[in-house]
Amino acid sequence: MSPHRAGREGELVEIEAPVDARLEAAEIHRRVIAAGGPALLFTRVRGAELPLPPHAYDVTLVLAEGVAQVEGGSLACAGGSAALRGGRMAWDLEQGVDLELGASLAFADLVPLAEVLGLEGTWSGALTGEVVLDGTLEAWSLTATASGEEVVTADVPLGTVTLQGAASAENIQVDRLRIEHPDGVADLSGGWAISTRTLEDVRVEVRTDEPQRWVPALAEAGAVELVASLDGPWTQPTGSVALTGDGLALPDLPLRAVEVRGALDSGVLRAERIEVRTDTLQASGRATVALPLGERALDVQLDALELAAGDAPQLGLVAPTRVRQEASGWSVEGLALEGTAGSLVLDLRAGPDGPTLHASTRDLDPTPLLQAWNPVPYEVAGLDL
């Protein structure tokens, strides 16, 4: 909510009288909010270069025999408030600091909070949650729950968010993180070991009905679903990956279904099933993919490939072929296919100026494949180039 909008609605009052940033502004605002008054915008603040974002905060402690009893506290601004519930902090010269604190937050609008905290980027939406902190400064533990609507964080639109998780000095555990965006739904669970930067039983499920937003080359709407299970160092994860798609479309090529299933081993995806189907064409194969994680570049080897128009295979891969990543794009050299439709050797290169193709053939009858790619009457046979 902008100050101008809040002012029109009577929720914000500009204070033009000079006030001190350290001694006066917070106390004035605390008393006004406690009395049910509006948020205040101090425009002439001594000790501050910019107008002070309207907010108030306070913490009440009772000290006795080395124990600080927290009776309460709050941070309030035009968009909502965060409250520190009663708890304790005990200081001991030998044992250190013992913590037992809880907090809740309820913000109908994150914009004023972002201004108060000086957060970069766009923050908006409504967010509520609970946080509990226990342990010591050296061995602390935290549990958190949160839910939000129309949430945007640091310019990233998330939509509806639900979170249940815990954290400590050693690891972060997400029991459930669900993001419901107009483009799709994402679910995440699992752990992260901080010191070793290791994934622990992480599961990711993503489904979108608007894949063209993420892959602009997809000309029509469809559905894509990704399910992955991951363990181990993030640069060399182990687990499984399944990607399926329905009703997708590349220019001039409607895809009835796409399916990729494989296993991850130390960051290398061994895709044992790759299948692409149109109404008349089916391509299936296997591949080995070294994922571009850490300092490693993408490395792909096509292990098997069959192209079929109808029930019988038309062309098959003669030998494993590597897809090379280059600074300007990627290339495939010597992709050799042969079968009942003849033989074909392709050199492909994709760069900033578009793709280039060099092909040599022998006794090739591409008619079924061409009709599958673009179903118009083709009559081509016996190519020998």
C-alpha positions as CSV (number, residue, x, y, z in Angstrom):
1,M,0.0,0.0,0.0
2,S,1.5,3.3,-1.0
3,P,1.5,6.3,1.5
4,H,-0.7,8.2,-0.8
5,R,-3.3,5.5,-1.1
6,A,-3.2,4.9,2.7
7,G,-3.6,8.6,3.2
8,R,-6.7,8.8,1.1
9,E,-8.2,5.9,3.1
10,G,-7.5,7.6,6.4
11,E,-5.0,4.9,7.4
12,L,-1.9,7.1,7.3
13,V,-1.2,10.6,8.7
14,E,1.8,12.6,7.7
15,I,3.7,14.3,10.5
16,E,5.5,17.4,9.3
17,A,6.8,18.5,12.7
18,P,10.5,17.6,13.3
19,V,11.1,14.5,15.5
20,D,14.2,12.6,16.6
21,A,14.7,9.2,14.9
22,R,16.1,7.6,18.1
23,L,14.2,9.3,20.9
24,E,10.8,10.4,19.7
25,A,9.4,8.7,16.5
26,A,9.0,5.2,17.8
27,E,7.4,6.2,21.1
28,I,5.0,8.6,19.4
29,H,4.0,5.8,17.0
30,R,3.7,3.2,19.7
31,R,1.3,5.3,21.7
32,V,-0.9,6.2,18.7
33,I,-1.2,2.5,17.6
34,A,-1.9,1.4,21.1
35,A,-4.8,3.8,21.2
36,G,-6.1,2.5,17.9
37,G,-4.9,5.4,15.8
38,P,-3.6,5.4,12.2
39,A,-0.1,4.7,10.9
40,L,2.2,7.7,10.9
41,L,4.6,9.0,8.3
42,F,7.3,11.3,9.8
43,T,8.5,13.5,6.9
44,R,11.1,15.5,8.9
45,V,13.2,13.1,11.0
46,R,16.3,14.3,12.6
47,G,19.1,11.8,12.1
48,A,17.5,10.2,9.0
49,E,18.1,11.1,5.4
50,L,14.7,9.9,4.1
51,P,11.2,10.0,5.6
52,L,10.9,7.3,8.3
53,P,8.7,4.4,7.1
54,P,5.6,4.4,9.4
55,H,6.1,1.7,12.1
56,A,6.5,1.1,15.8
57,Y,8.3,-1.6,17.8
58,D,8.8,-2.5,21.4
59,V,10.1,-5.3,23.6
60,T,9.4,-5.7,27.3
61,L,12.0,-7.6,29.4
62,V,12.2,-8.4,33.1
63,L,15.7,-9.1,34.4
64,A,16.3,-11.1,37.6
65,E,19.3,-13.3,38.7
66,G,20.7,-13.6,35.2
67,V,17.3,-14.5,33.6
68,A,15.6,-12.2,31.1
69,Q,11.9,-13.0,31.1
70,V,10.3,-11.7,27.8
71,E,6.8,-10.4,28.6
72,G,6.1,-9.4,25.0
73,G,7.0,-7.3,22.1
74,S,5.7,-6.2,18.7
75,L,6.5,-4.6,15.4
76,A,3.6,-2.8,13.8
77,C,3.2,-1.0,10.5
78,A,0.4,-0.1,8.1
79,G,0.3,-3.6,6.6
80,G,0.1,-5.6,9.8
81,S,2.1,-6.7,12.8
82,A,4.5,-9.2,14.3
83,A,4.2,-10.1,18.0
84,L,6.8,-11.6,20.3
85,R,5.1,-14.0,22.7
86,G,6.3,-14.5,26.3
87,G,9.5,-16.5,26.7
88,R,12.8,-16.5,28.4
89,M,16.5,-15.9,27.8
90,A,18.9,-17.0,30.5
91,W,22.5,-15.9,30.7
92,D,25.1,-18.1,32.4
93,L,28.9,-17.5,32.2
94,E,29.5,-21.2,31.9
95,Q,26.4,-22.5,30.1
96,G,25.9,-19.6,27.7
97,V,22.5,-18.2,26.6
98,D,19.4,-20.4,26.9
99,L,16.5,-19.5,24.5
100,E,12.8,-20.2,24.6
101,L,10.9,-17.7,22.5
102,G,7.9,-17.6,20.2
103,A,6.6,-15.1,17.7
104,S,3.6,-14.7,15.4
105,L,3.0,-12.5,12.3
106,A,-0.1,-11.3,10.6
107,F,0.3,-9.0,7.6
108,A,-2.5,-8.2,5.2
109,D,0.0,-6.3,3.0
110,L,3.8,-6.9,2.9
111,V,4.6,-3.6,1.1
112,P,4.9,-1.5,4.3
113,L,6.9,-4.2,6.1
114,A,9.4,-4.3,3.2
115,E,9.8,-0.6,3.4
116,V,10.5,-0.7,7.1
117,L,13.0,-3.6,6.8
118,G,14.6,-2.1,3.7
119,L,14.1,-5.2,1.6
120,E,15.1,-5.0,-2.1
121,G,12.7,-5.7,-5.0
122,T,8.9,-6.0,-4.9
123,W,7.2,-7.5,-1.9
124,S,3.4,-7.8,-1.6
125,G,0.6,-10.0,-0.6
126,A,-0.8,-11.3,2.7
127,L,1.2,-13.5,5.1
128,T,0.6,-15.1,8.5
129,G,2.7,-17.5,10.5
130,E,4.2,-18.8,13.8
131,V,7.9,-19.2,14.8
132,V,9.3,-21.0,17.9
133,L,13.0,-20.7,18.9
134,D,14.6,-23.1,21.4
135,G,18.0,-24.1,22.6
136,T,21.2,-22.0,22.9
137,L,23.0,-19.6,20.7
138,E,25.4,-22.5,19.7
139,A,22.8,-25.2,19.4
140,W,19.5,-23.6,18.5
141,S,16.4,-25.1,16.8
142,L,13.5,-23.3,15.1
143,T,10.1,-24.4,13.9
144,A,8.0,-22.4,11.6
145,T,4.6,-22.4,9.9
146,A,3.3,-19.8,7.4
147,S,0.6,-19.3,4.9
148,G,0.1,-16.5,2.3
149,E,-2.1,-15.3,-0.5
150,E,-1.0,-13.5,-3.7
151,V,2.6,-13.4,-2.3
152,V,5.4,-11.7,-4.2
153,T,8.9,-11.9,-2.7
154,A,12.0,-10.0,-4.2
155,D,10.1,-9.6,-7.6
156,V,9.2,-13.3,-7.7
157,P,5.4,-14.0,-7.9
158,L,4.6,-17.0,-5.8
159,G,0.8,-16.9,-5.4
160,T,-0.6,-19.0,-2.5
161,V,2.1,-20.3,-0.2
162,T,1.9,-22.9,2.6
163,L,5.0,-23.8,4.7
164,Q,5.8,-26.2,7.5
165,G,9.4,-26.7,8.5
166,A,12.3,-26.5,11.0
167,A,15.9,-25.4,11.1
168,S,19.0,-25.6,13.3
169,A,22.6,-24.6,13.0
170,E,23.2,-27.9,11.2
171,N,20.4,-28.3,8.8
172,I,17.1,-27.1,7.3
173,Q,14.1,-29.4,7.1
174,V,11.1,-28.6,5.0
175,D,8.1,-30.8,5.9
176,R,5.9,-29.2,3.3
177,L,6.3,-26.2,1.0
178,R,3.4,-25.8,-1.4
179,I,3.2,-22.9,-4.0
180,E,0.0,-22.5,-6.0
181,H,0.6,-20.1,-8.8
182,P,-1.8,-19.3,-11.7
183,D,0.6,-21.1,-13.9
184,G,0.8,-24.3,-11.9
185,V,1.5,-26.0,-8.5
186,A,4.8,-26.9,-6.9
187,D,5.4,-29.1,-3.8
188,L,8.7,-29.5,-2.0
189,S,9.9,-31.5,1.0
190,G,13.2,-32.7,2.3
191,G,16.4,-31.5,4.1
192,W,19.5,-29.5,3.5
193,A,22.7,-30.1,5.5
194,I,24.3,-26.7,5.8
195,S,27.9,-27.5,6.5
196,T,28.2,-30.2,3.8
197,R,25.8,-28.6,1.3
198,T,24.0,-31.9,1.0
199,L,20.5,-32.7,-0.1
200,E,18.6,-35.2,2.2
201,D,15.6,-37.0,0.9
202,V,14.4,-34.1,-1.2
203,R,11.3,-34.6,-3.3
204,V,10.1,-32.1,-5.8
205,E,6.7,-32.2,-7.7
206,V,5.8,-29.5,-10.2
207,R,2.8,-29.3,-12.5
208,T,2.0,-26.5,-14.9
209,D,-0.8,-26.0,-17.4
210,E,1.0,-23.0,-18.9
211,P,4.4,-24.4,-20.0
212,Q,4.7,-21.8,-22.8
213,R,5.4,-19.2,-20.1
214,W,8.6,-21.1,-19.2
215,V,9.5,-22.4,-22.7
216,P,8.3,-19.7,-25.2
217,A,8.9,-22.1,-28.1
218,L,5.9,-24.1,-27.0
219,A,3.2,-22.5,-29.3
220,E,0.1,-23.8,-27.5
221,A,-1.0,-24.6,-24.0
222,G,-0.5,-28.1,-22.6
223,A,0.4,-29.8,-19.3
224,V,3.9,-30.7,-18.0
225,E,4.6,-32.6,-14.8
226,L,8.0,-33.1,-13.1
227,V,8.7,-35.4,-10.2
228,A,12.2,-35.7,-8.8
229,S,13.8,-37.4,-5.7
230,L,17.2,-36.2,-4.8
231,D,20.0,-37.0,-2.2
232,G,23.6,-36.2,-1.8
233,P,25.8,-33.2,-2.6
234,W,23.9,-30.6,-4.6
235,T,26.6,-30.6,-7.4
236,Q,26.4,-34.4,-7.7
237,P,22.9,-35.5,-6.6
238,T,21.6,-39.1,-6.8
239,G,18.0,-40.0,-7.2
240,S,15.3,-40.3,-9.9
241,V,13.6,-37.9,-12.4
242,A,10.3,-38.3,-14.3
243,L,9.1,-35.7,-16.8
244,T,5.8,-36.0,-18.7
245,G,3.9,-33.7,-21.0
246,D,0.6,-33.8,-22.8
247,G,-0.9,-31.6,-25.5
248,L,2.2,-29.6,-26.1
249,A,3.1,-28.0,-29.5
250,L,6.2,-26.9,-31.2
251,P,5.8,-24.8,-34.4
252,D,4.2,-27.1,-37.0
253,L,4.5,-30.1,-34.8
254,P,1.8,-31.0,-32.3
255,L,3.1,-33.3,-29.6
256,R,0.6,-35.8,-28.2
257,A,2.9,-36.9,-25.4
258,V,6.4,-36.4,-24.1
259,E,8.0,-38.7,-21.4
260,V,11.5,-38.8,-19.9
261,R,12.3,-41.2,-17.0
262,G,15.7,-41.9,-15.6
263,A,18.0,-42.2,-12.6
264,L,20.5,-39.7,-11.3
265,D,24.0,-41.0,-10.2
266,S,26.5,-38.4,-8.9
267,G,24.9,-35.7,-11.1
268,V,24.7,-37.8,-14.2
269,L,21.2,-38.5,-15.5
270,R,20.8,-41.9,-17.2
271,A,17.5,-41.5,-19.1
272,E,16.4,-45.0,-19.8
273,R,13.2,-43.9,-21.4
274,I,12.8,-40.9,-23.7
275,E,9.6,-40.9,-25.8
276,V,8.0,-38.3,-28.0
277,R,4.8,-39.0,-29.8
278,T,2.7,-37.1,-32.4
279,D,-0.4,-38.4,-34.1
280,T,1.7,-40.1,-36.8
281,L,5.3,-40.1,-35.5
282,Q,7.0,-41.8,-32.5
283,A,10.6,-41.2,-31.4
284,S,12.1,-43.2,-28.5
285,G,15.6,-43.5,-27.1
286,R,18.0,-43.4,-24.3
287,A,20.6,-40.8,-23.3
288,T,23.3,-40.0,-20.7
289,V,23.3,-36.4,-19.5
290,A,25.9,-34.8,-17.2
291,L,23.9,-31.9,-15.7
292,P,25.5,-28.4,-15.6
293,L,25.9,-28.2,-11.8
294,G,28.7,-26.4,-10.1
295,E,31.5,-25.7,-12.5
296,R,30.6,-28.6,-14.8
297,A,29.3,-27.9,-18.3
298,L,26.3,-29.7,-19.8
299,D,27.4,-33.0,-21.5
300,V,24.9,-35.1,-23.4
301,Q,25.3,-38.5,-25.1
302,L,22.5,-40.0,-27.2
303,D,22.8,-43.7,-26.6
304,A,19.8,-45.0,-28.6
305,L,17.2,-43.5,-30.9
306,E,14.4,-44.9,-33.1
307,L,12.1,-43.0,-35.4
308,A,8.9,-44.7,-36.5
309,A,5.8,-43.6,-38.5
310,G,3.4,-46.4,-37.8
311,D,4.1,-49.7,-36.2
312,A,7.5,-50.5,-37.8
313,P,10.7,-48.6,-37.0
314,Q,11.9,-46.5,-39.9
315,L,15.3,-45.3,-38.7
316,G,17.5,-46.2,-35.8
317,L,20.7,-44.7,-34.3
318,V,23.8,-46.6,-35.6
319,A,26.2,-45.7,-32.7
320,P,26.1,-43.5,-29.5
321,T,26.5,-39.8,-30.5
322,R,27.6,-36.9,-28.3
323,V,25.8,-33.5,-28.2
324,R,28.4,-30.9,-27.6
325,Q,27.8,-27.6,-25.7
326,E,29.7,-24.6,-27.1
327,A,30.0,-21.0,-26.1
328,S,27.6,-20.0,-28.9
329,G,25.2,-22.9,-28.6
330,W,25.3,-26.7,-29.2
331,S,26.2,-29.1,-32.0
332,V,25.8,-32.7,-33.1
333,E,28.3,-34.2,-35.5
334,G,27.8,-37.5,-37.3
335,L,24.4,-38.4,-36.1
336,A,24.0,-41.6,-38.2
337,L,20.6,-43.3,-38.6
338,E,19.6,-46.2,-40.8
339,G,16.7,-48.6,-41.1
340,T,13.9,-49.6,-43.4
341,A,13.6,-46.0,-44.6
342,G,17.3,-46.0,-45.8
343,S,20.2,-44.2,-44.1
344,L,20.8,-40.6,-43.0
345,V,23.8,-38.8,-41.5
346,L,23.2,-35.4,-39.9
347,D,25.4,-32.6,-38.6
348,L,23.4,-30.1,-36.6
349,R,24.5,-26.8,-35.1
350,A,22.4,-24.3,-33.1
351,G,23.7,-20.8,-32.5
352,P,22.7,-17.2,-32.1
353,D,22.0,-16.9,-35.8
354,G,19.7,-19.9,-35.8
355,P,20.2,-23.7,-36.6
356,T,22.3,-25.0,-39.5
357,L,21.9,-28.6,-40.9
358,H,24.1,-30.7,-43.2
359,A,22.8,-34.1,-44.3
360,S,24.0,-37.0,-46.4
361,T,21.6,-39.8,-47.3
362,R,21.5,-43.1,-49.1
363,D,18.3,-44.7,-50.5
364,L,16.2,-42.6,-48.1
365,D,12.5,-42.6,-48.3
366,P,11.5,-39.8,-45.9
367,T,7.9,-39.6,-46.9
368,P,6.4,-41.1,-43.7
369,L,8.6,-38.9,-41.5
370,L,7.9,-35.7,-43.5
371,Q,4.2,-36.3,-43.3
372,A,4.4,-36.9,-39.6
373,W,6.3,-33.6,-39.2
374,N,3.9,-31.6,-41.3
375,P,1.0,-33.6,-42.6
376,V,0.6,-32.4,-46.1
377,P,0.9,-34.6,-49.3
378,Y,4.6,-35.4,-49.8
379,E,5.9,-37.7,-52.5
380,V,9.7,-38.1,-51.9
381,A,11.6,-41.4,-52.4
382,G,15.0,-42.8,-53.2
383,L,17.1,-39.8,-52.2
384,D,20.8,-40.5,-52.7
385,L,22.8,-37.3,-51.9
